[in-house]
C-alpha cells in the first residue's frame, strides 16, 4: 500500500498544494510554523477521516475560506483508491472513496492503516486516561471493524444515559427503571469492548517491552497493563453498584469508558519515575508496537508519519530508532525536520528512494529526489 500523491485546498495554512510522494521516503524540511506537520495531518486525515490532533474540523479551514478539501491517490494491492474529504463547517462532512460517498465515516477506518509519531505523544503518559483509551481504540479500530461498531453503539447509549441522568438532576426526579433500560443496552457492547481490549493487550505488551529495549538500550523493564473494573465484575453489577453515585454526579461512572492503560518502569509509575530520555523511548516503543500490530493484522505495512522526532532524541536513541526502521519491513515513510543536514544524514543511512520538499509559509517546493 502506498500514497502516490495528495492535494490540499484551504487546509490549515495551505491555500492549494499538490504533493507527489516517494514509495519509500518523503521528507519535509522547514522552520517551525511553516506547515510541515499540516502535511502529515492531511495524510492522516485521508486515512482516518479526521485530524490526528483531535481538533474540530472548523479549526482546520484556512483563514478566510469557507471549506477545505483533501484528495489522496493511493494504491493498495494493485488497485487505485481515490479518497476525497470535503468539509464545510457546521455541515455534514463528506468522505468519498472512488467517487462514492461513504454512508458512515466508520466504513473508511482501517482501509488505509496509518501510524503517526509526534512530539506531543508524551501526552499519552502525562495526561488523563482518555488519551490512552483513544490510542487503544485507534489501534483496534483500524483492524477490527466489529470492535469499532461496538464502540460507536456503546458511545451512543452512554450519551443517552448521561442525558437522562442530567435531566433527572435538573428536574429533581429519578426513575430507576428507565436507567436500568439503558444499562441493559450497554451490557453487550461493553463486554465486547472489554474482551477485545484484554485479548489485544497480551501480545502488545510483549512487543512493547522488546521494542523499548531495542530503542533505549536501557536495562530497566517497562510494562503496560490494561486496567478495567470489568476485571472484577460484569458491567451490570458495576452499574448497579454505582447507581447512587451516578444519580448524584449526573453521569455514568462505571464502564469501559473509564478503562485505562497503566505504564510502569522497573515496577514504578512511568510518569513519576522515568527520565525524559526514558519517556521518549517508551513513547516510540508504544507507537512502533502499534505499527507492528497493524502490519500483522492488516497484512500490509501502514503508512508511517514521523513528525520532528529526531530533534527530540539524543544521538544514541536516534541511531537505535534508525536501526529499527532500516531493519524492519517498513513501507512508506514521511518525515519532517527543521535541520536539513541532519535529515540528509538520516536519508543516507536509510539508503532508500526519496523525495525532499522545503516548506515555507504553506507552500511546498520540491528540492531534491532520488
C-alpha positions as CSV (number, residue, x, y, z in Angstrom):
1,X,0.0,0.0,0.0
2,X,1.3,3.5,-0.8
3,X,0.2,7.1,-1.3
4,X,1.2,8.3,-4.8
5,X,0.1,12.0,-4.3
6,X,-2.2,14.2,-2.4
7,X,-3.8,17.6,-2.8
8,X,-4.7,20.2,-0.2
9,X,-7.2,23.0,-0.7
10,X,-7.8,25.5,2.1
11,X,-6.5,23.0,4.7
12,X,-4.9,24.8,7.6
13,X,-2.2,27.2,6.2
14,X,-2.3,25.7,2.7
15,X,-4.4,27.5,0.1
16,X,-3.6,25.0,-2.6
17,X,-0.8,22.4,-2.8
18,X,-0.1,19.1,-4.6
19,X,2.4,16.7,-3.2
20,X,4.0,13.8,-5.1
21,X,5.2,11.0,-2.8
22,X,8.0,8.6,-2.9
23,X,7.2,4.9,-2.5
24,X,10.0,4.9,0.1
25,X,10.8,8.1,2.0
26,X,9.3,11.6,1.6
27,X,10.9,14.4,3.6
28,X,9.5,17.9,4.5
29,X,12.1,20.4,5.7
30,X,11.4,23.9,7.1
31,X,11.3,26.1,10.2
32,X,8.7,25.6,12.9
33,X,5.3,27.1,12.0
34,X,5.8,26.8,8.2
35,X,3.3,23.9,7.8
36,X,5.3,20.7,7.8
37,X,3.1,19.0,10.4
38,X,0.0,20.0,8.5
39,X,1.1,17.9,5.5
40,X,1.4,14.9,7.8
41,X,-2.0,15.6,9.3
42,X,-3.6,15.8,5.8
43,X,-2.3,12.3,5.1
44,X,-3.6,11.1,8.4
45,X,-7.0,12.8,7.7
46,X,-7.3,10.9,4.4
47,X,-6.5,7.6,6.1
48,X,-8.7,8.1,9.2
49,X,-11.4,10.7,8.2
50,X,-10.2,13.1,11.0
51,X,-7.3,15.1,12.2
52,X,-4.6,13.4,14.3
53,X,-4.7,16.2,16.8
54,X,-8.3,15.6,18.0
55,X,-9.3,19.1,16.8
56,X,-12.7,20.3,15.4
57,X,-12.8,20.4,11.6
58,X,-13.7,24.1,11.7
59,X,-10.2,24.9,13.0
60,X,-8.6,23.1,10.0
61,X,-10.1,25.5,7.5
62,X,-7.7,28.0,6.0
63,X,-8.2,31.5,7.4
64,X,-10.8,33.4,5.3
65,X,-12.0,30.3,3.5
66,X,-15.4,28.6,3.9
67,X,-14.3,25.0,3.4
68,X,-11.4,22.6,3.0
69,X,-10.8,19.7,0.6
70,X,-8.3,16.9,0.7
71,X,-7.7,14.4,-2.1
72,X,-5.4,11.4,-1.9
73,X,-4.4,8.9,-4.6
74,X,-3.4,5.6,-3.0
75,X,-2.5,2.2,-4.5
76,X,-3.4,-0.8,-2.4
77,X,-2.9,-4.4,-3.6
78,X,-2.6,-3.1,-7.1
79,X,-5.8,-1.2,-7.1
80,X,-6.2,2.7,-7.1
81,X,-8.0,4.2,-4.2
82,X,-9.0,7.9,-4.7
83,X,-10.1,9.3,-1.3
84,X,-11.7,12.8,-1.1
85,X,-12.7,14.6,2.1
86,X,-14.9,17.7,1.8
87,X,-15.6,19.8,4.9
88,X,-17.8,22.8,5.2
89,X,-18.0,23.9,8.9
90,X,-21.4,23.3,10.5
91,X,-22.4,21.0,7.7
92,X,-22.0,17.2,7.4
93,X,-18.5,16.1,6.5
94,X,-18.3,14.2,3.2
95,X,-15.8,11.4,2.6
96,X,-15.6,9.7,-0.7
97,X,-13.9,6.5,-2.0
98,X,-13.5,6.4,-5.8
99,X,-16.3,8.9,-6.3
100,X,-18.8,7.2,-4.0
101,X,-19.6,8.9,-0.7
102,X,-19.5,6.7,2.5
103,X,-22.7,6.4,4.3
104,X,-20.8,6.4,7.6
105,X,-17.3,7.6,8.2
106,X,-16.6,4.4,10.3
107,X,-16.8,2.4,7.0
108,X,-13.5,4.0,5.9
109,X,-11.5,3.3,9.1
110,X,-9.0,0.5,8.5
111,X,-8.9,0.7,4.7
112,X,-5.6,2.7,4.8
113,X,-3.8,1.9,8.0
114,X,-1.6,4.7,9.4
115,X,0.6,5.4,12.4
116,X,1.8,8.9,13.4
117,X,4.6,9.7,15.8
118,X,4.6,13.3,17.0
119,X,6.4,15.4,19.8
120,X,3.1,15.7,21.7
121,X,2.7,12.0,22.0
122,X,4.2,12.2,25.5
123,X,0.7,13.3,26.4
124,X,-0.1,9.5,26.3
125,X,1.9,9.3,29.5
126,X,1.3,12.7,31.1
127,X,-2.4,13.3,30.5
128,X,-5.6,11.6,31.7
129,X,-7.0,8.2,30.8
130,X,-9.0,9.5,27.8
131,X,-5.8,10.0,25.8
132,X,-4.7,6.4,26.4
133,X,-8.1,4.9,25.6
134,X,-8.0,6.9,22.4
135,X,-4.7,5.3,21.5
136,X,-6.1,1.8,22.3
137,X,-9.3,2.5,20.3
138,X,-7.4,3.9,17.3
139,X,-5.3,0.8,17.1
140,X,-8.1,-1.7,17.4
141,X,-10.5,0.1,15.2
142,X,-8.0,0.0,12.3
143,X,-8.1,-3.8,12.1
144,X,-11.3,-4.8,13.8
145,X,-14.5,-3.1,12.4
146,X,-16.7,-5.1,14.8
147,X,-14.9,-3.5,17.7
148,X,-15.4,-0.1,16.1
149,X,-19.1,-0.7,15.7
150,X,-19.4,-1.9,19.3
151,X,-17.6,1.3,20.4
152,X,-19.9,3.5,18.4
153,X,-23.0,1.7,19.8
154,X,-21.7,1.9,23.4
155,X,-20.9,5.6,23.0
156,X,-24.4,6.4,21.8
157,X,-26.1,4.6,24.7
158,X,-23.7,6.1,27.1
159,X,-24.6,9.6,25.8
160,X,-28.3,8.9,26.2
161,X,-27.8,7.5,29.7
162,X,-25.9,10.6,30.8
163,X,-28.5,12.9,29.3
164,X,-31.2,11.1,31.2
165,X,-29.2,11.4,34.5
166,X,-28.7,15.1,33.9
167,X,-32.4,15.5,33.1
168,X,-33.2,13.8,36.4
169,X,-30.8,16.1,38.2
170,X,-32.3,19.2,36.7
171,X,-35.9,18.1,37.4
172,X,-35.4,16.7,40.8
173,X,-36.8,13.3,39.9
174,X,-35.4,9.8,39.3
175,X,-36.7,6.7,37.6
176,X,-34.5,3.6,38.2
177,X,-36.4,1.5,35.6
178,X,-35.5,4.0,32.8
179,X,-31.8,4.0,33.9
180,X,-31.8,0.2,34.0
181,X,-33.2,0.0,30.5
182,X,-30.0,1.8,29.3
183,X,-27.9,-0.5,31.5
184,X,-29.2,-3.5,29.6
185,X,-28.5,-1.8,26.2
186,X,-24.9,-1.1,27.4
187,X,-24.1,-4.6,28.5
188,X,-23.4,-6.3,25.2
189,X,-21.2,-3.6,23.7
190,X,-19.4,-3.1,27.0
191,X,-18.5,-6.8,27.2
192,X,-17.4,-6.9,23.6
193,X,-15.1,-3.8,24.1
194,X,-13.6,-5.2,27.3
195,X,-13.0,-8.6,25.9
196,X,-11.3,-7.3,22.7
197,X,-9.1,-4.9,24.6
198,X,-8.0,-7.6,27.0
199,X,-7.2,-10.0,24.2
200,X,-5.2,-7.4,22.4
201,X,-3.0,-6.4,25.3
202,X,-1.2,-9.7,25.9
203,X,0.8,-9.8,22.6
204,X,1.0,-6.0,22.6
205,X,2.8,-5.9,26.0
206,X,5.5,-8.3,24.9
207,X,6.1,-6.4,21.7
208,X,6.3,-3.0,23.6
209,X,8.8,-4.3,26.1
210,X,11.1,-5.7,23.4
211,X,10.9,-2.5,21.3
212,X,11.7,-0.4,24.4
213,X,14.9,-2.4,25.0
214,X,15.8,-2.1,21.3
215,X,15.3,1.7,21.2
216,X,16.7,2.7,24.6
217,X,19.4,0.2,25.3
218,X,18.2,0.5,28.9
219,X,18.2,-2.3,31.4
220,X,15.0,-1.2,33.1
221,X,11.9,-3.3,32.4
222,X,8.9,-1.4,31.2
223,X,5.3,-2.7,31.2
224,X,1.8,-1.7,30.1
225,X,-1.2,-3.1,32.0
226,X,-4.8,-2.8,30.9
227,X,-6.9,-1.6,33.9
228,X,-10.6,-2.2,33.9
229,X,-13.2,-2.6,36.7
230,X,-14.8,-5.2,34.5
231,X,-12.0,-7.5,35.5
232,X,-13.8,-7.6,38.9
233,X,-17.4,-7.8,37.9
234,X,-19.8,-7.6,34.8
235,X,-20.9,-4.2,33.7
236,X,-24.5,-4.8,35.0
237,X,-23.1,-5.3,38.5
238,X,-20.8,-2.3,38.3
239,X,-23.7,0.0,37.1
240,X,-26.0,-1.2,39.9
241,X,-23.3,-0.5,42.5
242,X,-22.6,2.9,41.1
243,X,-26.3,3.9,40.7
244,X,-26.4,6.3,43.6
245,X,-23.1,7.9,42.7
246,X,-24.3,8.3,39.1
247,X,-27.5,9.9,40.3
248,X,-25.6,12.5,42.4
249,X,-22.9,13.2,39.8
250,X,-25.4,13.1,36.9
251,X,-23.1,11.0,34.7
252,X,-22.1,7.3,34.3
253,X,-19.1,6.5,36.4
254,X,-18.6,2.8,35.5
255,X,-17.9,1.0,32.2
256,X,-15.2,0.7,29.6
257,X,-15.2,4.4,29.0
258,X,-13.3,4.6,32.3
259,X,-10.7,2.0,31.4
260,X,-7.0,2.9,31.4
261,X,-3.5,1.8,30.5
262,X,-1.0,1.7,33.3
263,X,2.6,2.3,32.3
264,X,5.5,1.3,34.6
265,X,9.3,1.3,34.6
266,X,11.1,-1.0,37.0
267,X,7.7,-1.7,38.6
268,X,7.1,2.0,39.4
269,X,4.8,4.5,37.6
270,X,6.5,5.7,34.4
271,X,5.1,9.2,34.7
272,X,6.7,9.8,38.1
273,X,10.0,7.8,37.8
274,X,11.2,7.9,34.2
275,X,13.8,10.3,32.9
276,X,13.0,12.4,29.8
277,X,15.0,10.0,27.7
278,X,13.1,7.0,29.1
279,X,9.8,8.7,28.4
280,X,10.8,9.4,24.8
281,X,12.0,5.8,24.3
282,X,8.7,4.5,25.8
283,X,6.5,6.6,23.5
284,X,8.5,5.5,20.4
285,X,8.2,1.8,21.5
286,X,4.5,2.3,22.1
287,X,3.9,3.7,18.6
288,X,6.2,1.2,16.8
289,X,4.4,-1.6,18.7
290,X,1.1,-0.2,17.3
291,X,2.7,-0.2,13.8
292,X,3.8,-3.8,14.1
293,X,0.4,-4.9,15.3
294,X,-1.4,-3.2,12.5
295,X,1.1,-4.6,9.9
296,X,0.5,-8.1,11.3
297,X,-3.3,-7.8,11.3
298,X,-3.7,-5.9,8.0
299,X,-1.0,-7.8,6.1
300,X,0.2,-4.5,4.6
301,X,2.7,-2.1,6.1
302,X,0.9,1.0,7.4
303,X,1.9,4.5,6.3
304,X,4.3,5.8,8.9
305,X,4.4,9.6,9.7
306,X,7.3,10.9,11.7
307,X,6.9,14.5,12.9
308,X,10.0,16.2,14.0
309,X,11.1,13.3,16.2
310,X,14.8,13.3,15.5
311,X,15.0,16.8,17.0
312,X,13.7,15.4,20.3
313,X,16.1,12.4,20.6
314,X,19.7,12.2,21.7
315,X,22.3,10.7,19.3
316,X,22.1,7.1,20.7
317,X,18.3,6.9,20.7
318,X,18.1,8.4,17.2
319,X,20.5,5.7,15.9
320,X,18.6,2.9,17.7
321,X,15.4,4.2,16.1
322,X,17.0,4.4,12.6
323,X,18.4,0.9,13.0
324,X,14.9,-0.4,13.8
325,X,13.4,1.5,10.8
326,X,16.0,0.1,8.4
327,X,15.8,-3.5,9.7
328,X,12.1,-3.6,9.9
329,X,9.7,-4.3,7.0
330,X,8.5,-0.7,6.9
331,X,6.6,0.6,3.9
332,X,6.1,4.2,3.0
333,X,7.6,6.7,5.5
334,X,7.0,10.5,5.7
335,X,9.4,12.6,7.8
336,X,9.5,16.3,8.9
337,X,12.6,18.0,10.3
338,X,13.9,21.6,10.8
339,X,17.5,20.5,10.2
340,X,18.3,19.7,6.5
341,X,21.9,18.4,7.3
342,X,20.6,16.1,10.0
343,X,17.9,14.8,7.7
344,X,20.4,14.2,4.8
345,X,22.5,12.1,7.2
346,X,19.4,10.1,8.1
347,X,18.5,9.7,4.4
348,X,22.0,8.4,3.8
349,X,21.5,5.7,6.4
350,X,18.2,4.7,5.0
351,X,19.6,4.1,1.6
352,X,16.1,4.3,0.1
353,X,14.4,6.1,-2.7
354,X,13.3,9.5,-1.5
355,X,11.8,12.9,-2.3
356,X,12.5,16.1,-0.4
357,X,10.5,19.3,-0.1
358,X,11.2,22.6,1.5
359,X,8.2,24.1,3.3
360,X,7.8,27.9,3.5
361,X,4.6,29.6,4.7
362,X,2.2,26.9,3.5
363,X,4.0,26.2,0.2
364,X,6.0,23.1,-0.6
365,X,8.9,23.3,-3.1
366,X,10.5,20.0,-4.3
367,X,14.2,20.4,-3.9
368,X,15.7,17.0,-4.4
369,X,14.8,13.4,-5.1
370,X,16.4,10.1,-5.9
